[in-house]
């Protein structure tokens, strides 16, 4: 198999490497009674505009956070690493989505079972994406200056749907009921795998996707290219057989995250971000404060794009959420501030997203009256941040913080007075608050 483009030592002549399209993108108490109390204690803290959380202004339902396991390209997760990734206890990541490949060779299918089955035992959702159909279904063609480009033969669409269906049945028979399967991973960045045009994908969705026994994801554009997904949304027959519009965010600008056409045409469909690493695959995942880019990226994916799932590339990698030694990285800690506290079925609600420059806030409700707030402070100064909860039901708030010196450090509980509390956001940190 061809290795992933992000890990190749060289790039194919005549096309742009994935990396080149990526966007150039002191210990404090976390909770205080009021800004004046922080000043009295000698803690410098910049004032910020109030964050108003409105639990009645509901947005998207969150399906989960997770990552990829690909046993044909890197070693499988160990049993201990599976529990670290998908367990939701102290020292675990709380991932609730696992993405696996649909290998073109049936002999490779069994390699994905052990991790997928353990993820399911932890309550996770499993989705699958193919890179290539079986070789006898593929033909080569000339695409620009690529003389060996690959595509699915047009007389093999039915056979390919059966291939995907057989993978779904195989995983089900081995204890993994796939939540969804994709038509193709990155059909518009396929120098090392199989190309599809929007018209080809529309034809497959119209004529063949309905025969597959699980939900369908498409198109998984590498850069959320709307010109690839627009034709699907504008074709009622194709759209009828699409369940999840999947997208990748490699180098996608934040201003391109919103998708008005999906809001217009996608009623009854879901919107998932099914693969990314950010900001790059070259730096250590423990580099700080660069790892805070992950927290900001998730914020924009949930608030601006309104994705319902956020899925990293490899779960365990030097640039990933889990280090090669199985420990949670700084990038991973940013993810865990969402994944362990914002559980599947929680609903994002309105909250003031930018109370000051460099501070990003989002809020979610679930578990009865529980409200989860995640605040990223990219600034070099601590911030004393006031919060007001619209329903006034909370009486206590708990918090966890990650900064240069701490990873997901708990900070106990504090009272909520008349629906308000003030949280201290350390310089260059991410903090999760949970009310109760």
C-alpha positions in Angstrom: 0.0 0.0 0.0 1.1 3.5 -0.6 1.9 5.4 2.6 0.0 8.5 3.6 1.1 11.7 1.9 1.8 13.3 5.3 4.5 10.8 6.0 6.1 10.3 2.6 9.8 11.4 2.3 9.1 12.7 -1.2 6.1 13.9 -3.1 4.9 12.8 -6.5 6.0 15.1 -9.3 3.3 17.4 -10.6 1.1 17.6 -7.5 1.1 19.6 -4.3 2.0 17.8 -1.1 -0.6 17.7 1.6 1.7 19.5 4.0 2.1 22.4 1.6 -1.7 23.1 1.6 -1.9 23.2 5.4 -2.9 26.6 6.8 -0.2 28.7 8.2 -2.1 28.6 10.9 2.2 31.0 35.8 -0.2 28.6 37.8 -3.4 30.4 38.7 -6.6 29.4 40.4 -9.2 28.4 37.8 -12.2 29.6 39.7 -12.6 32.7 41.7 -15.5 34.4 43.4 -15.3 37.6 41.5 -12.7 39.7 39.6 -12.1 41.8 42.8 -11.2 38.6 44.7 -8.5 37.7 42.1 -7.0 41.2 42.5 -7.1 40.9 46.3 -5.1 37.7 46.1 -2.4 39.4 44.0 -3.2 37.6 40.8 -2.9 39.8 37.7 -5.9 39.1 35.5 -7.2 41.0 32.5 -10.9 41.8 32.5 -13.1 40.3 29.7 -16.6 40.9 28.4 -19.2 38.6 29.9 -19.9 35.2 28.3 -23.6 34.6 28.2 -24.6 31.0 27.9 -28.2 30.4 26.6 -29.2 26.7 27.2 -32.4 27.2 25.3 -30.7 28.3 22.1 -29.9 24.9 20.8 -27.5 24.2 17.8 -26.2 20.9 16.6 -26.2 17.6 18.4 -22.7 16.3 19.1 -21.9 12.8 17.9 -18.4 12.6 19.2 -14.7 13.0 18.9 -12.1 10.5 17.9 -9.4 9.3 15.5 -8.1 6.8 13.0 -6.6 3.4 13.3 -5.0 1.9 10.2 -3.3 -1.4 10.9 -1.9 -1.9 7.4 0.1 1.3 7.7 1.1 1.5 11.4 1.0 -0.9 14.3 -2.3 -1.5 15.9 -3.1 0.1 19.2 -2.2 -2.1 22.2 -4.9 -3.2 24.6 -3.8 -0.5 27.1 -3.8 2.2 24.4 -7.3 1.2 23.3 -8.6 1.7 26.9 -6.7 5.0 27.1 -8.2 6.2 23.8 -11.8 5.1 24.4 -12.3 5.0 28.1 -13.8 8.1 29.7 -12.2 8.0 33.1 -9.4 9.9 34.7 -6.2 9.6 32.5 -8.3 8.5 29.5 -9.3 10.4 26.4 -13.0 9.7 26.1 -12.9 9.2 22.4 -16.3 8.2 21.1 -15.6 7.8 17.4 -13.2 5.4 15.7 -12.5 5.6 12.0 -11.0 2.5 10.2 -10.2 1.8 6.6 -12.1 -0.5 4.2 -9.1 -2.3 2.9 -9.2 -3.3 -0.8 -7.9 -6.8 0.2 -10.2 -8.8 2.2 -7.3 -10.6 3.9 -6.5 -7.3 5.7 -10.0 -6.8 7.2 -9.4 -8.9 10.3 -6.6 -6.5 11.4 -9.1 -3.8 12.2 -11.4 -6.0 14.4 -9.6 -6.0 17.8 -9.4 -2.2 18.3 -12.9 -1.6 16.8 -14.5 -4.2 19.0 -12.9 -2.7 22.1 -14.0 0.8 21.1 -17.5 -0.5 20.7 -17.3 -2.0 24.2 -16.5 1.4 25.5 -19.6 2.8 23.7 -17.8 4.3 20.7 -19.2 4.7 17.2 -17.2 3.1 14.4 -17.1 4.5 10.8 -15.1 3.2 7.8 -13.5 4.8 4.7 -12.0 3.1 1.6 -8.9 4.4 -0.2 -9.2 2.0 -3.1 -11.6 -0.6 -4.5 -10.3 -4.1 -5.1 -7.7 -4.0 -8.0 -9.9 -5.8 -10.5 -12.5 -3.0 -10.2 -10.0 -0.2 -11.0 -8.7 1.2 -14.3 -6.0 3.8 -15.0 -6.5 7.0 -16.9 -4.7 10.2 -17.7 -5.6 13.1 -15.4 -3.6 16.2 -16.2 0.1 15.1 -16.0 -0.7 12.1 -14.0 -0.7 9.2 -16.5 -1.5 6.5 -13.9 -4.5 8.0 -12.2 -7.0 5.4 -10.9 -10.7 5.3 -10.9 -13.5 2.8 -10.3 -14.5 1.2 -13.6 -17.9 2.5 -14.6 -19.2 -1.1 -15.0 -18.1 -2.0 -11.5 -20.3 0.3 -9.4 -22.6 -2.5 -8.3 -19.7 -4.8 -7.5 -18.1 -2.0 -5.4 -21.3 -1.4 -3.5 -21.3 -5.2 -2.7 -17.6 -4.9 -1.6 -18.6 -2.2 0.9 -21.6 -4.2 2.0 -19.5 -7.3 2.6 -17.1 -5.3 4.8 -20.0 -4.1 6.8 -21.3 -7.7 7.2 -17.8 -8.9 8.1 -17.4 -6.3 10.9 -20.9 -7.0 12.1 -20.2 -10.7 12.3 -17.1 -9.9 14.4 -18.9 -7.8 16.9 -18.7 -4.3 15.3 -21.8 -2.8 13.9 -20.5 0.0 11.6 -22.4 3.3 12.1 -21.5 4.4 8.6 -19.3 3.7 5.6 -17.8 6.3 3.2 -17.9 6.1 -0.6 -14.3 7.2 -0.9 -11.6 8.9 1.2 -10.6 12.2 -0.3 -11.7 11.7 -3.9 -10.4 15.1 -4.9 -6.8 14.5 -3.5 -6.2 11.0 -4.9 -2.7 11.0 -6.4 -2.0 7.9 -4.3 -5.5 6.4 -4.3 -8.7 6.5 -6.3 -10.1 9.6 -8.0 -13.8 10.3 -8.3 -15.5 13.3 -9.9 -18.7 14.8 -8.3 -20.7 13.3 -11.2 -19.3 9.8 -10.6 -20.1 10.1 -6.9 -23.6 11.3 -7.7 -24.2 8.3 -10.0 -23.0 5.9 -7.3 -25.2 7.6 -4.6 -28.2 7.5 -6.9 -27.9 4.0 -8.3 -25.9 1.9 -5.8 -25.6 3.4 -2.3 -29.1 2.4 -1.4 -28.1 -1.3 -1.5 -25.5 -0.8 1.3 -26.8 -1.9 4.7 -25.5 1.0 6.8 -25.4 4.8 6.7 -23.5 6.4 3.9 -20.8 9.2 4.2 -19.7 11.4 1.3 -17.8 13.0 -0.2 -14.9 13.4 2.3 -13.2 16.2 0.3 -9.7 16.7 1.6 -10.2 20.5 2.1 -14.0 20.8 2.5 -14.2 21.8 -1.2 -17.8 22.9 -1.6 -17.7 22.5 -5.4 -17.4 18.8 -4.8 -20.3 18.6 -2.3 -22.6 21.2 -3.8 -23.7 19.0 -6.7 -24.6 16.2 -4.3 -26.7 18.6 -2.2 -28.4 19.9 -5.3 -29.3 16.4 -6.6 -32.4 15.1 -4.7 -31.9 11.5 -5.8 -28.2 11.4 -4.7 -29.0 13.3 -1.5 -31.7 10.8 -0.6 -29.0 8.1 -0.2 -26.6 10.3 1.7 -26.8 10.2 5.5 -23.6 12.1 6.6 -21.9 14.8 4.7 -18.2 14.1 5.6 -15.4 16.6 5.2 -11.7 16.9 5.9 -10.1 20.3 6.9 -6.6 20.2 5.6 -5.7 23.9 5.1 -9.3 25.0 5.0 -9.6 28.6 6.0 -11.8 29.4 9.0 -13.8 31.8 6.9 -14.7 28.8 4.7 -16.0 26.7 7.5 -19.7 27.8 7.3 -21.8 26.0 4.7 -25.0 27.9 3.9 -26.0 25.4 1.2 -25.9 22.5 3.7 -28.1 24.5 6.1 -30.5 25.0 3.2 -30.5 21.5 1.6 -29.2 19.2 4.3 -32.2 18.9 6.5 -32.3 15.4 8.1 -28.6 14.8 7.2 -25.6 15.0 9.6 -22.3 17.0 9.1 -19.1 15.3 10.3 -15.5 16.3 10.2 -14.0 12.9 9.5 -10.2 13.6 9.3 -7.6 16.2 10.1 -4.3 16.8 11.8 -3.6 20.4 12.8 -1.6 22.5 12.5 1.0 20.1 10.9 2.5 16.6 11.1 6.1 17.8 11.5 6.1 19.2 15.1 5.9 17.3 18.3 2.4 17.1 19.7 3.8 18.3 23.0 5.1 21.7 21.7 3.5 24.5 23.7 1.8 26.8 23.2 1.5 25.6 19.6 -0.7 22.7 20.7 -3.4 25.3 21.6 -4.0 25.6 17.9 -5.8 22.3 18.2 -8.2 23.8 20.8 -8.9 26.8 18.6 -9.4 24.5 15.6 -12.0 22.4 17.4 -13.8 25.5 18.5 -14.1 26.8 15.0 -15.1 23.4 13.7 -18.0 23.2 16.2 -19.0 26.8 16.4 -18.4 28.2 12.9 -18.8 25.0 10.8 -21.3 23.3 13.2 -19.8 19.9 12.7 -21.2 17.2 14.8 -18.1 15.1 15.0 -14.4 15.9 15.0 -12.0 13.0 14.0 -8.2 13.2 14.1 -6.0 11.3 11.7 -3.9 8.6 13.5 -4.8 8.3 17.2 -1.2 7.4 18.1 1.5 9.4 16.4 4.3 11.8 17.3 2.0 14.7 16.1 -1.2 13.1 17.3 -3.4 13.0 20.5 -1.6 10.0 21.8 2.2 9.8 21.8 4.0 6.7 20.6 4.5 5.7 24.2 0.8 5.7 24.8 0.6 8.8 26.8 -1.7 11.7 26.1 0.1 14.6 24.3 -0.5 18.3 24.7 -2.5 18.3 21.4 -4.4 15.3 22.8 -5.2 17.2 26.0 -6.8 19.9 24.0 -9.0 17.3 22.4 -9.8 15.7 25.7 -11.1 19.0 27.1 -13.9 18.4 24.6 -14.1 14.6 24.2 -14.3 13.5 27.8 -16.8 16.2 28.8 -18.9 16.8 25.7 -20.4 13.4 25.3 -22.4 11.9 22.4 -25.9 13.3 22.4 -24.9 16.6 24.1 -26.2 19.7 22.2 -24.2 22.8 21.5 -25.9 25.9 22.8 -25.3 29.6 22.2 -22.5 31.2 24.1 -20.5 34.4 23.5 -17.8 33.0 21.3 -15.1 35.8 21.5 -15.4 37.7 24.8 -12.0 39.2 24.1 -9.2 38.9 21.6 -7.5 35.5 21.8 -10.3 33.9 23.9 -12.6 31.3 22.3 -15.7 29.9 24.2 -18.2 27.3 23.4 -21.0 25.6 25.5 -22.9 22.4 25.5 -25.8 20.9 27.5 -26.4 17.3 28.4 -26.9 14.9 31.3 -30.1 16.7 32.5 -29.3 20.3 33.5 -25.5 20.0 33.1 -23.7 22.7 31.1 -20.1 22.2 29.7 -18.1 25.2 28.8 -14.7 25.0 27.0 -12.6 28.2 27.0 -9.3 28.5 25.1 -7.1 31.5 26.1 -4.3 31.9 23.5 -3.2 35.2 25.0 0.0 35.7 27.0 -1.9 37.1 30.0 -4.4 35.4 32.3 -8.0 36.4 32.0 -10.7 36.8 34.7 -13.7 35.6 32.7 -17.3 36.2 33.9 -19.9 33.7 32.8 -23.7 34.0 33.1 -25.9 30.9 32.6 -29.2 31.7 31.1 -31.4 29.2 33.0 -29.9 30.0 36.4 -30.3 26.4 37.4 -26.6 25.6 38.3 -25.4 25.8 41.9 -21.8 24.6 41.5 -19.1 24.5 38.8 -16.1 22.2 38.5 -13.1 22.9 36.2 -10.1 21.3 34.6 -7.1 23.1 33.0 -4.3 22.4 30.6 -1.4 24.9 30.2 2.4 24.7 29.9 2.8 22.9 33.2 -0.5 20.9 33.6 -2.6 18.5 31.6 -6.3 18.2 32.5 -5.6 19.2 36.1 -8.8 19.3 38.2 -9.5 22.3 40.3 -12.4 21.3 42.5 -15.7 23.2 42.8 -17.0 26.7 43.4 -20.4 28.2 43.8 -22.6 29.8 41.2 -24.4 33.0 42.4 -27.6 34.1 40.7 -26.6 32.1 37.6 -23.1 33.7 37.4 -19.5 32.8 38.2 -16.1 34.0 37.2 -13.4 31.7 35.9 -9.7 32.4 35.7 -8.3 31.4 32.4 -4.5 31.1 32.8 -2.3 32.5 30.1 -2.1 30.1 27.1 -4.5 27.5 28.4 -7.6 25.6 27.7 -10.2 25.2 30.5 -13.3 23.1 30.8 -16.1 24.0 33.2 -18.9 21.7 34.1 -21.9 22.9 36.1 -24.2 20.9 38.3 
